[in-house]
Amino acid sequence: MCMKSAYLLCFIPFAVAAQPKPASLLPKADPAIQKLVDDISAKNLEADIRGMVAFGTRHTLSETDNPKRGIGAARRWVFDEFQKYSKASGGRLKVEMDTFTVRPDGRRINKSVLMANVLATLPGTDPTDTRVLLVSGHLDSRVSDVMNATADAPGANDDGSGVAVVMELARVLAGQQFPCTLKFVAVQGEEQGLYGSRHLAERAKKEGWNLVAMLNNDIVGNSRGHDPEIVDANHVRIFSEGVPAAETPEQAAQRRQLSSENDSPSRQLARYIQRTAQLYGRGHQVVLEYRPDRFLRGGDHTPFNQQGFAAVRFTEMNEDFTHQHQDLRTEKGRPYGDVVEGVDFAYLRRNAGVNLATMASLALAPPAPQKVEVLTAELTNRTQLRWQAPTGVPKPAGYVVLVRETSAPQWQTRYQVTSPSIDLPLNKDNFIFGVASVDAAGHESTSVLPVVAR
């Protein structure tokens, strides 16, 4: 008798040698990627967070000329740290202060402000590979009053933890060579209205970046939740949009036809991250949250979704809101404020590892296949898929076809093929399919949902 989890492998009433055979659900791990993950240092993460906290406040409206306090000093410090990584990499890591002016908005910006995102770019080695991968955290901090730009706002976890992840990934990866381009950014203005990420997303759209993955890290360093008290150092949440925010009317019609509300590019990226964590997380697990963000809240991935990019948010499993957006104080014996003591650096290191493994895996993999289609000309209980190799880059060594039941949230079966087509003894009514490219070493791209062939 077949268990539900084995349904895909045992329900087929006929079995012949000519039928495609399922492969292992996970690809083979790459020891080189595991070594990079293991090179992440909890001590470095702690030092980076303490370095940010030392600026007193990083409020977006705080002073910019003081060399030791405020958002200006913090921006210059991150810039200088990126420059150190660049020097160690032989100058390959390119660092810039991407400045932009925000006018008063009548809400959380009460004066004209010159903001800046600190951006480091590791160019790809293959000029034909135009893909861009981006990891981000927000540098600014705040206290209870979002307009208080002078009070101490340590921002150790929100979002010193996310920026520390970005910095540590830049340090570890700066000396590596990948076919595509990697970008590391500490954005400004998140607490005042996602200004830095909106500026960068609009820039990416205007400049035509082939941005295939944006990883936003916001509040990723605390393993102890409050109200209720929960300790969980083994999981991290990934939030991803279902229906794309930038969906066109034609795409909406296609989505309704296929009932693909759970298969947006961002959702496919989230599934990719979860599978990558299973390979390189050493037991650290990703929990997929099928929402764009936490309940009624948003983050720096949102503007990228709005521009049509695949973007997701990393957030710790159980937040402690006494350490978020709070004045430094003690009430009834409980300390309030986002201080360094609220960060679990071993937990943060594991979350950084999932980020790094995802970026490295995607960067080493070929681009995803193109024009993935399901053939429907004949009435049959089989499923025929076809696709094309990605253009402008070396042809992939092969492809992977992922399968799951329509009611299943994650992929259940995986087939490996060398040709750009497959004929499966699976009823297209009952299953959802995705196709990914793979290189000779087994690095896989994200999967692409097939559309109906015309």
C-alpha positions as CSV (number, residue, x, y, z in Angstrom):
1,M,0.0,0.0,0.0
2,C,1.4,3.4,-1.0
3,M,1.7,6.2,1.5
4,K,0.6,9.7,0.3
5,S,4.1,11.0,0.2
6,A,5.1,8.2,-2.2
7,Y,2.0,8.7,-4.4
8,L,3.9,10.0,-7.3
9,L,6.2,7.0,-7.5
10,C,3.7,4.2,-7.1
11,F,0.3,5.1,-8.4
12,I,1.3,4.6,-12.1
13,P,-0.6,1.4,-13.2
14,F,2.1,0.5,-15.8
15,A,5.9,0.4,-15.6
16,V,8.1,0.0,-18.5
17,A,11.8,0.7,-19.1
18,A,11.0,3.4,-21.6
19,Q,9.3,5.6,-19.0
20,P,11.3,8.4,-17.4
21,K,12.5,7.4,-14.0
22,P,12.4,9.8,-11.0
23,A,15.7,11.0,-9.6
24,S,16.6,12.0,-6.1
25,L,14.4,14.9,-5.0
26,L,17.5,17.0,-4.1
27,P,20.5,17.6,-6.4
28,K,24.0,16.7,-5.3
29,A,25.6,19.1,-2.9
30,D,28.7,21.0,-4.0
31,P,31.5,20.8,-1.5
32,A,32.9,24.2,-2.6
33,I,29.6,25.9,-1.7
34,Q,29.5,24.1,1.6
35,K,33.0,25.4,2.3
36,L,31.9,29.0,1.6
37,V,28.9,28.6,3.9
38,D,31.2,27.2,6.6
39,D,33.5,30.3,6.2
40,I,30.8,32.6,7.5
41,S,31.9,33.9,10.9
42,A,29.6,34.5,13.9
43,K,32.4,36.7,15.3
44,N,32.4,38.9,12.2
45,L,28.6,39.2,12.3
46,E,28.8,40.3,15.9
47,A,31.6,42.8,15.2
48,D,29.6,44.3,12.3
49,I,26.5,44.7,14.4
50,R,28.4,46.3,17.3
51,G,30.0,48.6,14.7
52,M,26.6,49.8,13.6
53,V,25.2,50.1,17.1
54,A,28.2,52.3,18.0
55,F,26.8,55.1,15.8
56,G,24.1,55.7,18.4
57,T,21.3,56.2,15.9
58,R,21.0,55.4,12.2
59,H,17.7,57.2,11.8
60,T,17.2,58.3,8.2
61,L,16.7,61.9,9.3
62,S,19.7,61.9,11.7
63,E,22.9,64.0,11.2
64,T,25.1,63.2,8.2
65,D,28.2,65.3,9.0
66,N,29.2,63.9,12.4
67,P,32.0,61.4,12.0
68,K,30.9,59.2,14.9
69,R,27.1,59.4,15.1
70,G,24.2,59.2,12.8
71,I,23.2,57.7,9.4
72,G,26.0,59.6,7.5
73,A,28.8,58.0,9.7
74,A,27.1,54.6,9.4
75,R,26.9,54.8,5.6
76,R,30.6,55.8,5.3
77,W,31.6,52.9,7.6
78,V,29.8,50.3,5.6
79,F,31.3,51.8,2.4
80,D,34.8,51.5,4.0
81,E,34.2,47.9,5.0
82,F,33.1,47.0,1.5
83,Q,36.3,48.7,0.2
84,K,38.3,46.5,2.5
85,Y,36.7,43.4,1.0
86,S,37.3,44.8,-2.5
87,K,41.0,45.3,-1.7
88,A,41.2,41.7,-0.5
89,S,39.6,40.5,-3.7
90,G,42.1,42.4,-5.9
91,G,39.7,45.2,-6.7
92,R,37.0,43.1,-8.4
93,L,34.3,44.2,-5.9
94,K,33.1,47.6,-7.0
95,V,31.7,49.9,-4.3
96,E,29.5,52.9,-4.7
97,M,27.4,55.3,-2.6
98,D,24.2,55.5,-4.6
99,T,22.7,58.8,-3.6
100,F,19.2,60.2,-4.2
101,T,17.1,63.0,-2.8
102,V,13.7,62.5,-1.1
103,R,11.4,65.5,-0.8
104,P,9.0,66.0,2.2
105,D,6.1,63.5,1.8
106,G,3.7,64.8,4.6
107,R,4.2,61.5,6.4
108,R,7.6,60.4,7.6
109,I,9.8,62.7,5.7
110,N,9.5,66.3,7.0
111,K,12.4,67.9,5.0
112,S,14.4,67.3,1.9
113,V,16.9,64.4,2.6
114,L,19.9,63.3,0.7
115,M,19.8,59.5,1.2
116,A,22.2,56.8,0.0
117,N,22.3,53.1,-0.5
118,V,25.7,51.5,-0.1
119,L,26.1,49.1,-3.0
120,A,28.9,46.6,-3.7
121,T,28.9,44.8,-7.1
122,L,30.9,41.6,-7.9
123,P,30.8,41.5,-11.8
124,G,30.2,38.2,-13.5
125,T,33.0,36.5,-15.4
126,D,30.9,35.6,-18.4
127,P,29.9,38.6,-20.5
128,T,27.1,36.6,-22.1
129,D,25.5,35.9,-18.7
130,T,23.4,39.0,-17.8
131,R,21.8,37.7,-14.7
132,V,22.0,39.7,-11.5
133,L,21.5,38.4,-7.9
134,L,20.9,40.9,-5.1
135,V,21.0,40.5,-1.3
136,S,19.9,43.4,1.0
137,G,19.4,44.7,4.5
138,H,18.4,48.2,5.7
139,L,20.8,50.3,7.5
140,D,18.5,52.8,9.1
141,S,17.0,52.4,12.6
142,R,14.3,54.0,14.8
143,V,12.7,54.1,18.2
144,S,9.0,54.3,19.3
145,D,8.5,57.7,17.6
146,V,9.3,57.2,14.0
147,M,10.2,60.9,13.6
148,N,12.6,60.9,16.6
149,A,16.0,61.3,14.8
150,T,18.1,62.1,17.9
151,A,17.4,59.4,20.5
152,D,19.6,56.4,20.7
153,A,18.3,53.8,18.3
154,P,20.7,50.8,18.3
155,G,18.9,48.8,15.6
156,A,20.9,45.7,16.5
157,N,18.4,43.2,15.1
158,D,16.2,45.6,13.1
159,D,18.1,45.7,10.9
160,G,21.7,45.5,11.9
161,S,21.3,41.8,11.6
162,G,20.3,42.0,7.9
163,V,23.1,44.4,7.0
164,A,25.6,42.2,8.8
165,V,24.5,39.3,6.7
166,V,25.0,41.4,3.6
167,M,28.5,42.5,4.7
168,E,29.6,39.0,5.6
169,L,28.4,37.6,2.3
170,A,30.3,40.3,0.5
171,R,33.4,39.5,2.5
172,V,33.2,35.7,1.9
173,L,32.2,35.9,-1.8
174,A,34.3,38.9,-2.9
175,G,37.2,36.6,-3.9
176,Q,35.1,34.2,-5.8
177,Q,34.3,34.1,-9.5
178,F,30.8,33.5,-10.8
179,P,29.4,33.7,-14.3
180,C,26.8,36.2,-13.4
181,T,26.8,39.4,-11.3
182,L,26.3,39.6,-7.5
183,K,25.2,42.7,-5.7
184,F,25.3,43.5,-1.9
185,V,23.4,46.5,-0.6
186,A,22.7,48.3,2.6
187,V,19.6,50.4,1.8
188,Q,18.4,53.6,3.7
189,G,15.0,54.8,4.5
190,E,13.1,51.5,5.1
191,E,11.6,52.7,8.4
192,Q,10.4,56.0,6.7
193,G,8.7,54.3,3.8
194,L,11.0,51.9,1.8
195,Y,12.7,54.8,0.1
196,G,16.1,53.2,-0.5
197,S,14.7,49.9,-1.9
198,R,12.2,51.8,-4.0
199,H,15.0,53.9,-5.5
200,L,17.1,50.8,-6.2
201,A,14.2,48.8,-7.7
202,E,13.3,51.7,-10.0
203,R,17.0,52.0,-11.0
204,A,17.1,48.2,-11.7
205,K,14.0,48.5,-13.9
206,K,15.3,51.7,-15.7
207,E,18.7,50.2,-16.4
208,G,17.3,46.9,-17.5
209,W,18.9,44.7,-14.9
210,N,18.2,41.0,-15.5
211,L,17.5,40.6,-11.8
212,V,16.5,37.0,-11.2
213,A,16.6,36.9,-7.4
214,M,16.4,39.6,-4.7
215,L,17.0,38.3,-1.1
216,N,15.8,40.8,1.6
217,N,17.1,40.2,5.1
218,D,15.1,42.1,7.7
219,I,15.1,41.0,11.4
220,V,17.0,37.8,11.1
221,G,19.1,37.6,14.3
222,N,16.9,36.7,17.2
223,S,16.0,33.1,18.1
224,R,13.8,34.0,21.1
225,G,10.2,35.2,20.6
226,H,8.1,37.1,23.1
227,D,4.3,36.9,23.7
228,P,4.4,33.9,23.8
229,E,7.9,33.0,24.8
230,I,9.3,30.7,22.1
231,V,12.8,29.7,21.5
232,D,13.6,28.4,18.0
233,A,17.1,28.6,16.6
234,N,16.6,26.0,13.9
235,H,14.2,27.7,11.5
236,V,13.9,30.9,9.4
237,R,10.8,32.2,7.6
238,I,10.8,33.1,3.9
239,F,7.9,35.3,2.7
240,S,7.0,35.4,-0.9
241,E,4.2,36.9,-3.0
242,G,1.7,34.6,-4.7
243,V,-0.1,36.7,-7.3
244,P,2.6,39.0,-8.8
245,A,2.2,42.7,-7.8
246,A,3.2,43.7,-11.4
247,E,1.0,41.2,-13.2
248,T,-0.3,42.3,-16.6
249,P,-3.8,41.6,-17.7
250,E,-2.5,38.9,-20.1
251,Q,-0.5,37.3,-17.2
252,A,-3.6,37.5,-15.0
253,A,-5.7,35.6,-17.6
254,Q,-3.0,33.0,-17.9
255,R,-2.8,32.6,-14.1
256,R,-6.6,32.1,-13.9
257,Q,-6.4,29.6,-16.8
258,L,-3.7,27.5,-15.0
259,S,-4.7,28.3,-11.4
260,S,-1.1,29.2,-10.8
261,E,-1.6,31.5,-7.8
262,N,1.0,29.5,-5.9
263,D,3.6,29.5,-8.6
264,S,4.8,33.1,-9.1
265,P,8.6,33.6,-9.8
266,S,9.0,34.8,-6.2
267,R,7.2,31.7,-4.9
268,Q,9.5,29.5,-7.0
269,L,12.5,31.4,-5.6
270,A,11.3,30.6,-2.1
271,R,11.0,26.9,-2.9
272,Y,14.5,27.0,-4.3
273,I,15.8,28.6,-1.1
274,Q,14.1,25.9,1.0
275,R,15.7,23.1,-1.1
276,T,19.1,24.8,-1.0
277,A,18.9,24.9,2.8
278,Q,18.2,21.2,2.9
279,L,21.5,20.7,1.0
280,Y,23.8,23.2,2.9
281,G,22.0,24.3,6.1
282,R,23.4,21.5,8.3
283,G,19.9,21.0,9.8
284,H,18.8,24.7,9.7
285,Q,15.4,24.7,8.0
286,V,13.4,27.2,5.9
287,V,9.7,27.6,6.6
288,L,7.8,28.9,3.6
289,E,5.2,31.5,4.4
290,Y,2.7,31.9,1.5
291,R,2.2,35.7,2.1
292,P,4.1,38.6,0.6
293,D,5.2,39.6,4.1
294,R,4.2,39.4,7.8
295,F,0.5,40.1,8.5
296,L,-0.4,43.6,7.2
297,R,3.3,44.6,7.0
298,G,5.9,45.1,4.3
299,G,9.6,45.3,3.6
300,D,12.4,46.1,1.1
301,H,11.5,43.3,-1.2
302,T,8.1,44.9,-1.9
303,P,9.3,47.6,-4.3
304,F,11.1,44.9,-6.3
305,N,8.0,42.8,-6.5
306,Q,6.1,45.9,-7.7
307,Q,8.7,46.3,-10.5
308,G,8.2,42.7,-11.6
309,F,11.2,41.1,-10.0
310,A,11.4,37.8,-8.0
311,A,12.0,39.0,-4.5
312,V,11.5,37.4,-1.0
313,R,12.0,38.3,2.6
314,F,14.0,36.4,5.3
315,T,12.8,36.9,8.8
316,E,13.4,35.1,12.1
317,M,10.7,32.6,13.2
318,N,9.5,34.3,16.3
319,E,9.9,38.1,16.7
320,D,10.3,39.9,20.0
321,F,8.5,43.1,19.6
322,T,9.9,44.6,22.8
323,H,13.1,44.9,20.9
324,Q,11.6,46.5,17.8
325,H,10.8,50.2,17.3
326,Q,11.2,50.8,21.0
327,D,12.7,53.6,23.2
328,L,15.5,52.3,25.4
329,R,13.9,51.7,28.8
330,T,12.9,49.1,31.5
331,E,9.3,48.6,32.5
332,K,8.2,46.1,35.1
333,G,11.6,44.5,35.0
334,R,11.6,43.9,31.2
335,P,14.2,45.8,29.1
336,Y,12.9,47.4,25.9
337,G,15.0,48.4,22.9
338,D,16.8,46.8,20.0
339,V,20.1,46.1,21.7
340,V,23.0,43.8,20.9
341,E,22.0,41.5,23.8
342,G,18.9,40.5,21.8
343,V,20.9,38.9,19.0
344,D,21.7,35.3,18.8
345,F,24.9,35.3,16.6
346,A,25.0,31.6,16.1
347,Y,21.5,31.7,14.8
348,L,22.3,34.7,12.6
349,R,25.3,32.8,11.2
350,R,23.0,29.9,10.0
351,N,20.6,32.4,8.4
352,A,23.5,34.0,6.6
353,G,24.6,30.5,5.4
354,V,21.2,29.9,3.7
355,N,21.5,33.3,1.9
356,L,25.1,32.5,0.8
357,A,24.2,28.9,-0.4
358,T,21.3,30.3,-2.4
359,M,23.3,33.0,-4.1
360,A,26.2,30.7,-4.9
361,S,23.9,27.9,-6.2
362,L,22.0,30.3,-8.4
363,A,25.2,32.0,-9.6
364,L,26.9,28.7,-10.6
365,A,23.8,27.3,-12.3
366,P,22.8,28.0,-15.9
367,P,20.0,30.5,-16.5
368,A,16.5,29.0,-16.4
369,P,15.0,27.5,-19.6
370,Q,12.9,29.6,-21.9
371,K,9.5,29.1,-23.5
372,V,8.5,26.2,-21.3
373,E,5.2,24.8,-22.6
374,V,2.8,22.0,-22.0
375,L,1.3,20.4,-25.2
376,T,-2.5,20.1,-25.3
377,A,-3.3,19.4,-28.9
378,E,-4.2,15.8,-28.1
379,L,-6.6,14.5,-25.5
380,T,-4.5,12.2,-23.3
381,N,-3.8,11.4,-19.7
382,R,-0.1,12.0,-20.3
383,T,1.8,15.2,-20.0
384,Q,4.2,16.4,-22.8
385,L,6.4,19.3,-22.0
386,R,8.9,21.1,-24.2
387,W,11.2,24.1,-23.7
388,Q,14.2,26.0,-25.2
389,A,17.7,26.4,-23.9
390,P,18.5,29.8,-22.4
391,T,19.9,32.1,-25.1
392,G,23.2,33.9,-25.1
393,V,25.0,31.6,-22.7
394,P,26.6,28.1,-22.9
395,K,23.9,25.4,-23.3
396,P,23.0,23.7,-20.1
397,A,24.2,20.1,-19.6
398,G,20.6,19.0,-19.0
399,Y,17.3,19.9,-17.4
400,V,15.3,18.9,-14.3
401,V,11.5,18.5,-14.3
402,L,9.9,19.0,-10.9
403,V,6.4,17.6,-10.2
404,R,3.9,18.0,-7.4
405,E,0.2,17.3,-6.9
406,T,-2.0,20.3,-7.3
407,S,-2.7,20.4,-3.6
408,A,0.9,20.0,-2.5
409,P,2.9,23.1,-1.5
410,Q,6.3,21.8,-2.4
411,W,7.9,19.7,-5.1
412,Q,7.5,16.0,-4.6
413,T,9.3,14.3,-7.6
414,R,12.2,15.2,-9.8
415,Y,13.2,13.9,-13.3
416,Q,16.5,14.5,-15.0
417,V,16.7,14.7,-18.8
418,T,19.2,15.9,-21.4
419,S,16.8,16.8,-24.2
420,P,14.5,19.9,-24.1
421,S,11.3,17.8,-23.8
422,I,9.7,15.1,-21.7
423,D,6.7,12.8,-22.1
424,L,5.5,11.8,-18.6
425,P,2.8,9.2,-17.7
426,L,1.2,11.7,-15.4
427,N,-2.1,13.4,-16.0
428,K,-1.7,17.2,-16.4
429,D,-5.0,17.6,-14.6
430,N,-3.6,16.3,-11.4
431,F,-0.1,17.7,-11.2
432,I,1.9,20.9,-11.4
433,F,5.2,21.0,-13.3
434,G,8.3,23.1,-13.3
435,V,11.4,22.9,-15.5
436,A,14.9,24.0,-14.5
437,S,18.3,24.1,-16.2
438,V,21.3,22.2,-14.8
439,D,25.0,22.2,-15.4
440,A,27.4,19.3,-15.5
441,A,28.2,19.6,-11.8
442,G,24.5,19.5,-10.9
443,H,23.8,23.2,-10.1
444,E,20.2,24.0,-10.8
445,S,18.4,27.2,-11.8
446,T,15.0,28.1,-10.4
447,S,12.1,26.4,-12.1
448,V,9.8,27.8,-14.7
449,L,6.1,26.9,-14.8
450,P,4.9,25.7,-18.3
451,V,2.3,27.7,-20.1
452,V,-0.1,26.2,-22.7
453,A,1.5,25.8,-26.1
454,R,-0.2,27.8,-28.9
